[in-house]
Amino acid sequence: MIDGNYGGALQKMYESINGGLPFGEGLKSWMERTPAFNAHRVHTPVRIVVHRPASLLWEWEWFAALRTLDKPVEMIYMQDGVHILVKPWERMISQQGNVEWFAFWLKGEEDPDPTKAEQYARWRGLREVQKANQANEGLSGNTN
């Protein structure tokens, strides 16, 4: 819907992917295929890195859907970034943050750096949310 105002090729692409416009008969197809309408199927923690204001708008639907469903999700926003991050600090935040995220969730590892204590406290809270979700949904898996 956000991209609908662009019209032209982009709109045609979305209509092609999703089986028409997201209204009337086409709405059913969109609900089956659009990620935000399928957020209830997500069973893993998600980290979203946003690199500019327009991307924040595009990613907000996915973030809000997961938050609404009490799924473990984190969004990092770098307001002045570009699509492929080039500034060293932004690349470090994105790439090192992803490494730490995966090490935490997949291996239960935490960097002992005291400047990261808040990050890990937040993630431990998300891990508790994940454990509760798995218990409620009858899922098993590594929750570290």
N, CA, C and O atoms as a MOPAC input file, in Angstrom:
PM7 MOZYME 1SCF
protein

 N      0.81500 1    -1.19600 1     0.00000 1
 C      0.00000 1     0.00000 1     0.00000 1
 C      0.85900 1     1.26100 1     0.00000 1
 O      0.50500 1     2.25900 1    -0.62800 1
 N      1.96700 1     1.21400 1     0.69200 1
 C      2.84700 1     2.37600 1     0.76100 1
 C      3.34400 1     2.75700 1    -0.61700 1
 O      3.44300 1     3.93900 1    -0.94400 1
 N      3.65600 1     1.75500 1    -1.42500 1
 C      4.19600 1     2.01200 1    -2.75600 1
 C      3.11900 1     2.25300 1    -3.80600 1
 O      3.44600 1     2.52800 1    -4.96000 1
 N      1.85800 1     2.15900 1    -3.44000 1
 C      0.77300 1     2.29300 1    -4.40800 1
 C      0.76100 1     3.62200 1    -5.13500 1
 O      0.32800 1     3.69600 1    -6.28500 1
 N      1.22600 1     4.66300 1    -4.48500 1
 C      1.21900 1     5.98100 1    -5.10000 1
 C      2.24700 1     6.11100 1    -6.21400 1
 O      2.16000 1     7.02900 1    -7.02900 1
 N      3.23000 1     5.19500 1    -6.26200 1
 C      4.23100 1     5.25100 1    -7.31500 1
 C      3.62500 1     4.90900 1    -8.67100 1
 O      4.03000 1     5.45200 1    -9.69900 1
 N      2.64800 1     4.00200 1    -8.66200 1
 C      2.02300 1     3.60900 1    -9.92300 1
 C      3.00100 1     2.91200 1   -10.84900 1
 O      4.05400 1     2.44700 1   -10.41400 1
 N      2.66200 1     2.84100 1   -12.08900 1
 C      3.55500 1     2.29800 1   -13.10800 1
 C      4.02000 1     0.88800 1   -12.84900 1
 O      3.26400 1     0.03900 1   -12.37700 1
 N      5.28100 1     0.65400 1   -13.16600 1
 C      5.85600 1    -0.69200 1   -13.11700 1
 C      5.85200 1    -1.27800 1   -11.70900 1
 O      5.60000 1    -2.47100 1   -11.54100 1
 N      6.12700 1    -0.46000 1   -10.69700 1
 C      6.17000 1    -0.96100 1    -9.33200 1
 C      4.78900 1    -1.46000 1    -8.89500 1
 O      4.66600 1    -2.53600 1    -8.30900 1
 N      3.77400 1    -0.68100 1    -9.18000 1
 C      2.41900 1    -1.09800 1    -8.82700 1
 C      2.03500 1    -2.37900 1    -9.57300 1
 O      1.44700 1    -3.28700 1    -8.98600 1
 N      2.36200 1    -2.45100 1   -10.84000 1
 C      2.06300 1    -3.64900 1   -11.64200 1
 C      2.79100 1    -4.87200 1   -11.07400 1
 O      2.24300 1    -5.97400 1   -11.05600 1
 N      4.03000 1    -4.66800 1   -10.61200 1
 C      4.78000 1    -5.77500 1   -10.04000 1
 C      4.07100 1    -6.31600 1    -8.79600 1
 O      3.90900 1    -7.52700 1    -8.64700 1
 N      3.64800 1    -5.41300 1    -7.90300 1
 C      2.95800 1    -5.85300 1    -6.69400 1
 C      1.63100 1    -6.52900 1    -7.02700 1
 O      1.26700 1    -7.52700 1    -6.40500 1
 N      0.92600 1    -6.00100 1    -7.98400 1
 C     -0.33300 1    -6.63100 1    -8.39400 1
 C     -0.07100 1    -8.02700 1    -8.95300 1
 O     -0.82800 1    -8.95900 1    -8.68300 1
 N      0.99200 1    -8.16900 1    -9.72600 1
 C      1.34500 1    -9.46400 1   -10.30300 1
 C      1.72400 1   -10.46800 1    -9.21700 1
 O      1.28600 1   -11.61800 1    -9.24600 1
 N      2.53500 1   -10.03200 1    -8.26800 1
 C      2.98200 1   -10.91000 1    -7.18300 1
 C      1.80900 1   -11.32700 1    -6.30400 1
 O      1.71300 1   -12.48300 1    -5.89200 1
 N      0.92800 1   -10.38900 1    -6.02400 1
 C     -0.13100 1   -10.62600 1    -5.04000 1
 C     -1.50200 1   -10.91400 1    -5.64100 1
 O     -2.48900 1   -10.98700 1    -4.91000 1
 N     -1.57900 1   -11.07700 1    -6.94000 1
 C     -2.83400 1   -11.48700 1    -7.54900 1
 C     -3.87900 1   -10.39600 1    -7.71100 1
 O     -5.07300 1   -10.67800 1    -7.61800 1
 N     -3.46900 1    -9.17200 1    -7.94800 1
 C     -4.41000 1    -8.07200 1    -8.16700 1
 C     -4.26200 1    -6.98200 1    -7.13300 1
 O     -3.29100 1    -6.95400 1    -6.37600 1
 N     -5.21500 1    -6.09800 1    -7.10600 1
 C     -5.21500 1    -5.00900 1    -6.12900 1
 C     -5.65500 1    -5.52500 1    -4.76200 1
 O     -6.38600 1    -6.51200 1    -4.68100 1
 N     -5.21600 1    -4.86600 1    -3.68200 1
 C     -5.57100 1    -5.33900 1    -2.34000 1
 C     -6.97500 1    -4.89600 1    -1.90300 1
 O     -7.16600 1    -4.45000 1    -0.77100 1
 N     -7.92500 1    -5.01900 1    -2.78500 1
 C     -9.31200 1    -4.64000 1    -2.49100 1
 C    -10.23400 1    -5.69900 1    -3.07300 1
 O     -9.86100 1    -6.41400 1    -4.00300 1
 N    -11.41400 1    -5.79400 1    -2.53500 1
 C    -12.39300 1    -6.73400 1    -3.07000 1
 C    -11.83500 1    -8.13900 1    -3.12500 1
 O    -11.28300 1    -8.63400 1    -2.14200 1
 N    -11.97900 1    -8.78600 1    -4.27500 1
 C    -11.51700 1   -10.16200 1    -4.44800 1
 C    -10.00100 1   -10.28900 1    -4.29600 1
 O     -9.51100 1   -11.32000 1    -3.83700 1
 N     -9.26300 1    -9.26000 1    -4.67500 1
 C     -7.80900 1    -9.30800 1    -4.57800 1
 C     -7.29100 1    -9.29600 1    -3.14400 1
 O     -6.16400 1    -9.72100 1    -2.88900 1
 N     -8.10500 1    -8.81400 1    -2.20700 1
 C     -7.66500 1    -8.71300 1    -0.81800 1
 C     -7.31100 1   -10.07800 1    -0.23500 1
 O     -6.34400 1   -10.19100 1     0.51800 1
 N     -8.06600 1   -11.09700 1    -0.56500 1
 C     -7.79100 1   -12.43300 1    -0.04400 1
 C     -6.38600 1   -12.88800 1    -0.45200 1
 O     -5.64200 1   -13.42700 1     0.36800 1
 N     -6.03600 1   -12.67300 1    -1.69300 1
 C     -4.71500 1   -13.05400 1    -2.18000 1
 C     -3.62400 1   -12.27400 1    -1.44500 1
 O     -2.61200 1   -12.85400 1    -1.05200 1
 N     -3.81500 1   -10.98500 1    -1.25800 1
 C     -2.84200 1   -10.17100 1    -0.53800 1
 C     -2.69000 1   -10.67000 1     0.89600 1
 O     -1.57200 1   -10.74000 1     1.40700 1
 N     -3.76900 1   -11.00900 1     1.53600 1
 C     -3.70500 1   -11.47100 1     2.92400 1
 C     -2.95300 1   -12.79400 1     3.02900 1
 O     -2.30200 1   -13.05900 1     4.04000 1
 N     -3.03600 1   -13.62000 1     2.00100 1
 C     -2.31700 1   -14.88800 1     2.00400 1
 C     -0.82900 1   -14.70200 1     1.73700 1
 O     -0.01700 1   -15.50100 1     2.20200 1
 N     -0.45800 1   -13.65900 1     0.99400 1
 C      0.91400 1   -13.51100 1     0.51100 1
 C      1.72700 1   -12.40200 1     1.17000 1
 O      2.95600 1   -12.46400 1     1.16700 1
 N      1.08800 1   -11.41400 1     1.72000 1
 C      1.79400 1   -10.26100 1     2.26400 1
 C      2.38200 1   -10.60100 1     3.64100 1
 O      1.67100 1   -11.12300 1     4.49900 1
 N      3.67000 1   -10.31000 1     3.86000 1
 C      4.31400 1   -10.70100 1     5.12300 1
 C      3.58800 1   -10.23700 1     6.37700 1
 O      3.42200 1   -11.03000 1     7.30400 1
 N      3.15600 1    -8.99900 1     6.44300 1
 C      2.54300 1    -8.51200 1     7.67700 1
 C      1.28900 1    -9.29900 1     8.03700 1
 O      1.00000 1    -9.48900 1     9.21800 1
 N      0.54400 1    -9.75600 1     7.04400 1
 C     -0.64900 1   -10.55200 1     7.32200 1
 C     -0.29700 1   -11.98200 1     7.72000 1
 O     -1.17400 1   -12.75100 1     8.11500 1
 N      0.96500 1   -12.33500 1     7.62000 1
 C      1.41600 1   -13.67300 1     7.98200 1
 C      2.38400 1   -13.66200 1     9.15800 1
 O      3.08200 1   -14.64500 1     9.40500 1
 N      2.42300 1   -12.57000 1     9.86600 1
 C      3.35100 1   -12.44100 1    10.98900 1
 C      3.07900 1   -13.49000 1    12.06900 1
 O      3.98700 1   -13.85100 1    12.81700 1
 N      1.86500 1   -13.97400 1    12.15700 1
 C      1.55000 1   -15.00900 1    13.14500 1
 C      2.31600 1   -16.30500 1    12.88300 1
 O      2.40900 1   -17.15700 1    13.76700 1
 N      2.86000 1   -16.46000 1    11.68900 1
 C      3.62500 1   -17.65700 1    11.34400 1
 C      5.09700 1   -17.55700 1    11.72200 1
 O      5.83300 1   -18.53700 1    11.60100 1
 N      5.52900 1   -16.40100 1    12.17300 1
 C      6.92800 1   -16.19600 1    12.53500 1
 C      7.18400 1   -16.81300 1    13.91000 1
 O      6.48400 1   -16.51200 1    14.87800 1
 N      8.18400 1   -17.67100 1    13.98200 1
 C      8.52200 1   -18.33200 1    15.23800 1
 C      9.97200 1   -18.10800 1    15.62800 1
 O     10.51700 1   -18.85100 1    16.44400 1
 N     10.58900 1   -17.11000 1    15.06500 1
 C     11.99000 1   -16.82500 1    15.36100 1
 C     12.16000 1   -15.32300 1    15.60400 1
 O     11.42700 1   -14.52600 1    15.01800 1
 N     13.08400 1   -14.92800 1    16.43000 1
 C     13.33200 1   -13.51000 1    16.66000 1
 C     13.80700 1   -12.82000 1    15.37700 1
 O     14.52800 1   -13.40500 1    14.56900 1
 N     13.38700 1   -11.57100 1    15.21300 1
 C     13.70600 1   -10.82600 1    14.00000 1
 C     14.36800 1    -9.50100 1    14.38600 1
 O     13.88600 1    -8.78000 1    15.26000 1
 N     15.47300 1    -9.20300 1    13.72000 1
 C     16.15900 1    -7.90800 1    13.87700 1
 C     16.07000 1    -7.18300 1    12.54600 1
 O     16.52300 1    -7.69000 1    11.52100 1
 N     15.48600 1    -5.99900 1    12.56700 1
 C     15.30200 1    -5.19500 1    11.36700 1
 C     16.23700 1    -3.99500 1    11.45300 1
 O     16.21800 1    -3.26300 1    12.44200 1
 N     17.05100 1    -3.79000 1    10.42600 1
 C     17.94000 1    -2.63200 1    10.36500 1
 C     17.41100 1    -1.71400 1     9.27300 1
 O     17.30900 1    -2.10600 1     8.11000 1
 N     17.07800 1    -0.50100 1     9.65800 1
 C     16.49900 1     0.48200 1     8.74700 1
 C     17.52900 1     1.56900 1     8.48900 1
 O     18.15300 1     2.08000 1     9.41900 1
 N     17.70200 1     1.91700 1     7.22000 1
 C     18.80200 1     2.80100 1     6.86200 1
 C     18.39800 1     4.19800 1     6.41200 1
 O     19.27100 1     5.00100 1     6.08200 1
 N     17.10700 1     4.51600 1     6.38800 1
 C     16.69300 1     5.87600 1     6.00200 1
 C     15.20500 1     6.04800 1     6.29400 1
 O     14.50700 1     5.05600 1     6.49900 1
 N     14.70500 1     7.28000 1     6.32000 1
 C     13.30800 1     7.51300 1     6.67500 1
 C     12.29200 1     6.73900 1     5.81900 1
 O     11.33000 1     6.18900 1     6.35500 1
 N     12.49600 1     6.69500 1     4.51200 1
 C     11.54100 1     5.97300 1     3.66000 1
 C     11.51400 1     4.49300 1     4.02300 1
 O     10.45100 1     3.87200 1     4.01100 1
 N     12.65800 1     3.93100 1     4.34100 1
 C     12.71500 1     2.52700 1     4.73200 1
 C     12.02000 1     2.28500 1     6.06200 1
 O     11.43300 1     1.22500 1     6.28100 1
 N     12.08700 1     3.26300 1     6.94300 1
 C     11.38800 1     3.13600 1     8.22400 1
 C      9.89900 1     2.94000 1     7.98000 1
 O      9.26300 1     2.09900 1     8.61400 1
 N      9.36000 1     3.70400 1     7.07700 1
 C      7.94800 1     3.56800 1     6.74500 1
 C      7.65400 1     2.19100 1     6.16300 1
 O      6.66100 1     1.56100 1     6.52600 1
 N      8.51200 1     1.72300 1     5.26500 1
 C      8.29800 1     0.40700 1     4.64900 1
 C      8.41400 1    -0.72100 1     5.65600 1
 O      7.65800 1    -1.69000 1     5.57600 1
 N      9.33400 1    -0.62500 1     6.59500 1
 C      9.57000 1    -1.69700 1     7.56600 1
 C      8.62900 1    -1.64400 1     8.76500 1
 O      8.49800 1    -2.62600 1     9.49700 1
 N      7.97400 1    -0.50500 1     8.97000 1
 C      7.15400 1    -0.34100 1    10.16500 1
 C      5.99900 1    -1.34100 1    10.21900 1
 O      5.66200 1    -1.82400 1    11.30000 1
 N      5.39400 1    -1.65800 1     9.08800 1
 C      4.28000 1    -2.60500 1     9.05700 1
 C      4.70700 1    -3.95400 1     9.63700 1
 O      4.01600 1    -4.52700 1    10.47900 1
 N      5.84400 1    -4.44600 1     9.17700 1
 C      6.36700 1    -5.72600 1     9.63400 1
 C      6.71400 1    -5.66300 1    11.12300 1
 O      6.35600 1    -6.55900 1    11.88800 1
 N      7.41000 1    -4.60500 1    11.52600 1
 C      7.77400 1    -4.41800 1    12.93100 1
 C      6.53300 1    -4.34400 1    13.80900 1
 O      6.45500 1    -5.02300 1    14.83300 1
 N      5.56900 1    -3.53000 1    13.42000 1
 C      4.35200 1    -3.35000 1    14.21500 1
 C      3.54600 1    -4.64500 1    14.30100 1
 O      2.98500 1    -4.95900 1    15.35200 1
 N      3.48700 1    -5.38800 1    13.21400 1
 C      2.75100 1    -6.65900 1    13.23300 1
 C      3.37900 1    -7.61900 1    14.23600 1
 O      2.67100 1    -8.24100 1    15.02700 1
 N      4.69500 1    -7.74200 1    14.20800 1
 C      5.36600 1    -8.65100 1    15.14300 1
 C      5.21300 1    -8.18000 1    16.58900 1
 O      4.99000 1    -8.98900 1    17.49000 1
 N      5.33200 1    -6.87900 1    16.80600 1
 C      5.14300 1    -6.34200 1    18.16000 1
 C      3.71900 1    -6.56500 1    18.65000 1
 O      3.50300 1    -6.92500 1    19.80800 1
 N      2.76100 1    -6.35200 1    17.77700 1
 C      1.36300 1    -6.54800 1    18.15200 1
 C      1.10500 1    -7.98900 1    18.58800 1
 O      0.31100 1    -8.24200 1    19.49300 1
 N      1.78500 1    -8.92300 1    17.93500 1
 C      1.64300 1   -10.34000 1    18.25900 1
 C      2.57900 1   -10.77600 1    19.38500 1
 O      2.66700 1   -11.96600 1    19.69000 1
 N      3.27000 1    -9.83700 1    19.99700 1
 C      4.20700 1   -10.10000 1    21.08400 1
 C      5.30000 1   -11.06700 1    20.65900 1
 O      5.66700 1   -11.97900 1    21.40000 1
 N      5.81300 1   -10.85300 1    19.45600 1
 C      6.93000 1   -11.64000 1    18.94100 1
 C      8.22000 1   -10.88300 1    19.24000 1
 O      8.21300 1    -9.65200 1    19.25600 1
 N      9.32100 1   -11.58300 1    19.47700 1
 C     10.59300 1   -10.88300 1    19.73300 1
 C     11.12600 1   -10.23300 1    18.45900 1
 O     11.53700 1   -10.91200 1    17.51800 1
 N     11.10900 1    -8.91600 1    18.45400 1
 C     11.55500 1    -8.15400 1    17.28900 1
 C     12.27700 1    -6.90100 1    17.77600 1
 O     11.91300 1    -6.30000 1    18.78600 1
 N     13.30400 1    -6.53000 1    17.03000 1
 C     14.04500 1    -5.30900 1    17.33500 1
 C     14.24800 1    -4.55200 1    16.03700 1
 O     14.52500 1    -5.14200 1    14.99300 1
 N     14.10600 1    -3.23000 1    16.11600 1
 C     14.35600 1    -2.40300 1    14.94700 1
 C     15.44500 1    -1.39400 1    15.27500 1
 O     15.37100 1    -0.68300 1    16.27700 1
 N     16.45400 1    -1.34300 1    14.41800 1
 C     17.53900 1    -0.37600 1    14.52600 1
 C     17.34500 1     0.63000 1    13.39300 1
 O     17.19700 1     0.24800 1    12.23200 1
 N     17.34600 1     1.90800 1    13.73700 1
 C     17.09100 1     2.95300 1    12.74800 1
 C     18.28600 1     3.88700 1    12.63300 1
 O     18.71500 1     4.49300 1    13.61500 1
 N     18.81500 1     3.99300 1    11.41900 1
 C     19.89900 1     4.92000 1    11.11700 1
 C     19.35900 1     5.92300 1    10.10100 1
 O     19.30300 1     5.62900 1     8.90700 1
 N     18.97500 1     7.06900 1    10.55500 1
 C     18.22000 1     8.00400 1     9.72400 1
 C     18.97000 1     8.57400 1     8.53100 1
 O     18.34200 1     9.04300 1     7.58200 1
 N     20.27900 1     8.54500 1     8.55600 1
 C     21.03300 1     9.14000 1     7.44900 1
 C     21.74700 1     8.11600 1     6.58400 1
 O     22.61000 1     8.48100 1     5.78500 1
 N     21.40600 1     6.84400 1     6.72500 1
 C     22.08100 1     5.80400 1     5.96300 1
 C     21.62700 1     5.77100 1     4.51200 1
 O     20.67200 1     6.44200 1     4.12000 1
 N     22.32500 1     4.98700 1     3.74300 1
 C     21.95200 1     4.73900 1     2.35600 1
 C     21.70100 1     3.23900 1     2.22300 1
 O     21.99600 1     2.47200 1     3.13900 1
 N     21.15700 1     2.82700 1     1.08000 1
 C     20.74600 1     1.43700 1     0.92800 1
 C     21.87200 1     0.45600 1     1.25200 1
 O     21.65900 1    -0.49300 1     2.00600 1
 N     23.02900 1     0.66300 1     0.71300 1
 C     24.19400 1    -0.12800 1     1.10600 1
 C     25.01900 1     0.77900 1     2.00900 1
 O     25.61900 1     1.75000 1     1.55000 1
 N     25.04300 1     0.45400 1     3.29200 1
 C     25.69700 1     1.31900 1     4.26300 1
 C     27.17800 1     1.46400 1     3.95100 1
 O     27.87300 1     0.47800 1     3.70600 1
 N     27.65700 1     2.71300 1     3.96300 1
 C     29.06000 1     2.97800 1     3.64700 1
 C     29.80800 1     3.64100 1     4.80100 1
 O     31.02600 1     3.49600 1     4.90700 1
 N     29.11300 1     4.35100 1     5.64900 1
 C     29.78900 1     4.99300 1     6.78200 1
 C     30.23100 1     3.91500 1     7.76500 1
 O     29.44300 1     3.03800 1     8.12000 1
 N     31.48500 1     3.97400 1     8.20700 1
 C     32.00300 1     2.91600 1     9.08200 1
 C     31.14800 1     2.66300 1    10.32900 1
 O     30.91100 1     1.51000 1    10.68800 1
 N     30.68900 1     3.71700 1    10.98200 1
 C     29.90300 1     3.53200 1    12.20700 1
 C     28.58000 1     2.82100 1    11.89400 1
 O     28.16200 1     1.93800 1    12.64300 1
 N     27.93200 1     3.19300 1    10.81200 1
 C     26.66800 1     2.55900 1    10.44200 1
 C     26.87800 1     1.08800 1    10.07400 1
 O     26.08600 1     0.22500 1    10.45000 1
 N     27.94000 1     0.82000 1     9.34500 1
 C     28.24300 1    -0.57600 1     8.98200 1
 C     28.52600 1    -1.40300 1    10.22800 1
 O     28.10200 1    -2.55400 1    10.32700 1
 N     29.24100 1    -0.81400 1    11.17600 1
 C     29.54200 1    -1.52700 1    12.41200 1
 C     28.25300 1    -1.81200 1    13.19200 1
 O     28.05400 1    -2.92300 1    13.68200 1
 N     27.39000 1    -0.81300 1    13.30200 1
 C     26.12900 1    -1.00900 1    14.01500 1
 C     25.32100 1    -2.12400 1    13.35900 1
 O     24.79700 1    -3.00100 1    14.04600 1
 N     25.22200 1    -2.09000 1    12.05700 1
 C     24.44800 1    -3.08500 1    11.33100 1
 C     25.10800 1    -4.46300 1    11.38500 1
 O     24.49400 1    -5.42800 1    11.84100 1
 N     26.33100 1    -4.55600 1    10.93000 1
 C     26.96700 1    -5.86200 1    10.78000 1
 C     27.37800 1    -6.47200 1    12.11700 1
 O     27.10400 1    -7.64700 1    12.36300 1
 N     28.02500 1    -5.70400 1    12.97800 1
 C     28.40800 1    -6.24800 1    14.28100 1
 C     27.16200 1    -6.54300 1    15.10700 1
 O     27.11400 1    -7.52800 1    15.84300 1
 N     26.16000 1    -5.68800 1    14.97900 1
 C     24.90100 1    -5.94200 1    15.67800 1
 C     24.25500 1    -7.23800 1    15.23400 1
 O     23.71100 1    -7.97500 1    16.05600 1
 N     24.31000 1    -7.52300 1    13.94200 1
 C     23.75600 1    -8.78600 1    13.44300 1
 C     24.54600 1    -9.98300 1    13.95800 1
 O     23.96300 1   -11.00400 1    14.32300 1
 N     25.87300 1    -9.86000 1    13.99000 1
 C     26.70300 1   -10.94500 1    14.52000 1
 C     26.34200 1   -11.20100 1    15.98600 1
 O     26.17500 1   -12.34800 1    16.40000 1
 N     26.22400 1   -10.12900 1    16.76200 1
 C     25.88100 1   -10.27900 1    18.18100 1
 C     24.47900 1   -10.85100 1    18.34900 1
 O     24.25100 1   -11.68300 1    19.22700 1
 N     23.54000 1   -10.41300 1    17.51600 1
 C     22.15900 1   -10.91500 1    17.56400 1
 C     22.13300 1   -12.42500 1    17.33500 1
 O     21.51900 1   -13.16900 1    18.09900 1
 N     22.80800 1   -12.86700 1    16.27100 1
 C     22.80200 1   -14.29900 1    15.96800 1
 C     23.56700 1   -15.09800 1    17.02100 1
 O     23.13800 1   -16.19400 1    17.38100 1
 N     24.68700 1   -14.57900 1    17.52300 1
 C     25.43200 1   -15.28200 1    18.56700 1
 C     24.57100 1   -15.42800 1    19.82000 1
 O     24.61000 1   -16.46000 1    20.49000 1
 N     23.80400 1   -14.40300 1    20.13000 1
 C     22.92200 1   -14.44400 1    21.30200 1
 C     21.82200 1   -15.48300 1    21.11800 1
 O     21.60300 1   -16.33000 1    21.98400 1
 N     21.13800 1   -15.40800 1    19.98700 1
 C     19.98200 1   -16.27500 1    19.78900 1
 C     20.36000 1   -17.71400 1    19.44200 1
 O     19.66500 1   -18.64400 1    19.85200 1
 N     21.42800 1   -17.91100 1    18.70800 1
 C     21.77500 1   -19.26200 1    18.26600 1
 C     22.73400 1   -19.98000 1    19.21700 1
 O     22.71100 1   -21.20700 1    19.31800 1
 N     23.57500 1   -19.21200 1    19.91200 1
 C     24.59300 1   -19.84400 1    20.74700 1
 C     24.49700 1   -19.44200 1    22.21400 1
 O     25.20900 1   -19.99400 1    23.05300 1
 N     23.62600 1   -18.49100 1    22.53200 1
 C     23.49900 1   -18.04300 1    23.91400 1
 C     24.66900 1   -17.21000 1    24.38900 1
 O     24.88600 1   -17.08100 1    25.59400 1
 N     25.42900 1   -16.63900 1    23.46600 1
 C     26.61900 1   -15.86200 1    23.82100 1
 C     26.28100 1   -14.38700 1    24.02200 1
 O     25.40600 1   -13.83300 1    23.35600 1
 N     26.99600 1   -13.77300 1    24.95200 1
 C     26.87100 1   -12.34100 1    25.19200 1
 C     28.25900 1   -11.72900 1    25.28400 1
 O     29.14900 1   -12.27900 1    25.93300 1
 N     28.43700 1   -10.59900 1    24.63700 1
 C     29.68800 1    -9.85400 1    24.72000 1
 C     29.74900 1    -9.22400 1    26.11400 1
 O     28.80500 1    -8.54300 1    26.51500 1
 N     30.83400 1    -9.43400 1    26.85900 1
 C     30.91700 1    -8.88900 1    28.22000 1
 C     31.17600 1    -7.38100 1    28.28000 1
 O     31.23300 1    -6.81800 1    29.37300 1
 N     31.33100 1    -6.72900 1    27.15600 1
 C     31.57000 1    -5.28400 1    27.11800 1
 C     30.45300 1    -4.56600 1    27.87900 1
 O     29.28700 1    -4.68800 1    27.50300 1
 N     30.78000 1    -3.81900 1    28.94000 1
 C     29.74400 1    -3.15600 1    29.73900 1
 C     28.91300 1    -2.13800 1    28.95400 1
 O     27.79200 1    -1.82100 1    29.35300 1
 N     29.44400 1    -1.62700 1    27.85000 1
 C     28.66000 1    -0.67800 1    27.05700 1
 C     27.50900 1    -1.37800 1    26.32600 1
 O     26.61800 1    -0.71400 1    25.79600 1
 N     27.52400 1    -2.71400 1    26.29500 1
 C     26.46700 1    -3.47100 1    25.61800 1
 C     25.47000 1    -4.09200 1    26.60000 1
 O     24.59800 1    -4.86200 1    26.19600 1
 N     25.59600 1    -3.76300 1    27.87300 1
 C     24.74200 1    -4.35500 1    28.90100 1
 C     23.26000 1    -4.09400 1    28.63300 1
 O     22.43100 1    -4.98900 1    28.79300 1
 N     22.93200 1    -2.87500 1    28.22700 1
 C     21.52500 1    -2.53500 1    27.95600 1
 C     20.97500 1    -3.37200 1    26.80100 1
 O     19.84000 1    -3.84600 1    26.85600 1
 N     21.77500 1    -3.54700 1    25.76900 1
 C     21.37200 1    -4.35400 1    24.61600 1
 C     21.03200 1    -5.77600 1    25.05500 1
 O     19.99500 1    -6.31800 1    24.67400 1
 N     21.90600 1    -6.37200 1    25.85200 1
 C     21.68000 1    -7.75200 1    26.26100 1
 C     20.52900 1    -7.87100 1    27.25500 1
 O     19.81800 1    -8.87600 1    27.25700 1
 N     20.33900 1    -6.87200 1    28.08800 1
 C     19.17500 1    -6.88700 1    28.98600 1
 C     17.88800 1    -6.87500 1    28.15600 1
 O     16.94200 1    -7.60300 1    28.45700 1
 N     17.86100 1    -6.05300 1    27.12100 1
 C     16.70100 1    -5.98600 1    26.22500 1
 C     16.48600 1    -7.33300 1    25.52900 1
 O     15.35800 1    -7.81600 1    25.43300 1
 N     17.56300 1    -7.92600 1    25.05000 1
 C     17.45800 1    -9.20300 1    24.34700 1
 C     17.05000 1   -10.33700 1    25.28800 1
 O     16.30700 1   -11.23600 1    24.89300 1
 N     17.53700 1   -10.29500 1    26.53500 1
 C     17.09800 1   -11.32300 1    27.48800 1
 C     15.59500 1   -11.21000 1    27.73000 1
 O     14.90800 1   -12.21800 1    27.89600 1
 N     15.09400 1    -9.98500 1    27.74800 1
 C     13.63600 1    -9.79600 1    27.85900 1
 C     12.91900 1   -10.38400 1    26.65600 1
 O     11.87900 1   -11.02600 1    26.80500 1
 N     13.46800 1   -10.17100 1    25.45800 1
 C     12.87800 1   -10.75100 1    24.25100 1
 C     12.95700 1   -12.27900 1    24.28200 1
 O     12.06600 1   -12.96300 1    23.77900 1
 N     14.03000 1   -12.80700 1    24.87500 1
 C     14.15900 1   -14.26700 1    24.98000 1
 C     13.05800 1   -14.83900 1    25.87100 1
 O     12.53900 1   -15.92200 1    25.60000 1
 N     12.70200 1   -14.12000 1    26.92600 1
 C     11.60000 1   -14.56900 1    27.78000 1
 C     10.27600 1   -14.55300 1    27.01100 1
 O      9.44800 1   -15.45000 1    27.17000 1
 N     10.08600 1   -13.54200 1    26.18800 1
 C      8.90400 1   -13.47600 1    25.32700 1
 C      8.89100 1   -14.67300 1    24.38500 1
 O      7.85200 1   -15.30300 1    24.18700 1
 N     10.04600 1   -14.98600 1    23.80600 1
 C     10.16200 1   -16.11500 1    22.89200 1
 C      9.82400 1   -17.42900 1    23.60300 1
 O      9.09400 1   -18.25900 1    23.06100 1
 N     10.34400 1   -17.61300 1    24.79100 1
 C     10.06000 1   -18.84100 1    25.55100 1
 C      8.56800 1   -18.95100 1    25.85300 1
 O      7.98900 1   -20.03000 1    25.72700 1
 N      7.95100 1   -17.85800 1    26.24300 1
 C      6.51000 1   -17.87500 1    26.52900 1
 C      5.70800 1   -18.20000 1    25.27500 1
 O      4.74700 1   -18.96800 1    25.32600 1
 N      6.10800 1   -17.61000 1    24.14500 1
 C      5.42700 1   -17.90300 1    22.88000 1
 C      5.55400 1   -19.37700 1    22.52600 1
 O      4.57700 1   -20.00800 1    22.12300 1
 N      6.74700 1   -19.92300 1    22.67400 1
 C      6.96100 1   -21.32200 1    22.33700 1
 C      6.14800 1   -22.23300 1    23.25400 1
 O      5.59800 1   -23.23700 1    22.80200 1
 N      6.07200 1   -21.89500 1    24.51600 1
 C      5.27800 1   -22.69700 1    25.44600 1
 C      3.79100 1   -22.63000 1    25.07300 1
 O      3.09300 1   -23.64400 1    25.10800 1
 N      3.31600 1   -21.44300 1    24.72100 1
 C      1.90100 1   -21.26700 1    24.35400 1
 C      1.55500 1   -21.94500 1    23.03900 1
 O      0.43100 1   -22.40700 1    22.84900 1
 N      2.52700 1   -22.00400 1    22.13000 1
 C      2.27100 1   -22.57300 1    20.81300 1
 C      2.66600 1   -24.04800 1    20.73900 1
 O      2.48500 1   -24.69200 1    19.70500 1
 N      3.20800 1   -24.58100 1    21.84200 1
 C      3.61200 1   -25.97100 1    21.85500 1
 C      4.79700 1   -26.25700 1    20.96900 1
 O      4.95200 1   -27.37500 1    20.47700 1
 N      5.64200 1   -25.25300 1    20.75800 1
 C      6.82700 1   -25.43200 1    19.91600 1
 C      8.01200 1   -25.80500 1    20.77500 1
 O      8.09100 1   -25.43800 1    21.94800 1
 N      8.91600 1   -26.52700 1    20.18900 1
 C     10.17100 1   -26.80000 1    20.86400 1
 C     11.28000 1   -26.16100 1    20.07100 1
 O     11.08300 1   -25.76300 1    18.92300 1
 N     12.40900 1   -26.06300 1    20.65500 1
 C     13.54000 1   -25.48900 1    19.93500 1
 C     14.49900 1   -24.84300 1    20.88500 1
 O     14.24300 1   -24.76600 1    22.08700 1
 N     15.60800 1   -24.37700 1    20.35400 1
 C     16.64100 1   -23.76000 1    21.15300 1
 C     16.22800 1   -22.34900 1    21.51000 1
 O     16.10000 1   -21.49700 1    20.63200 1
 N     16.01800 1   -22.09300 1    22.79100 1
 C     15.65900 1   -20.75300 1    23.23400 1
 C     16.75200 1   -20.13600 1    24.06700 1
 O     16.62000 1   -19.00000 1    24.52300 1
 N     17.84800 1   -20.87900 1    24.27700 1
 C     18.98000 1   -20.40800 1    25.07600 1
 C     18.51900 1   -19.60200 1    26.24900 1
 O     19.34000 1   -19.12600 1    27.03200 1

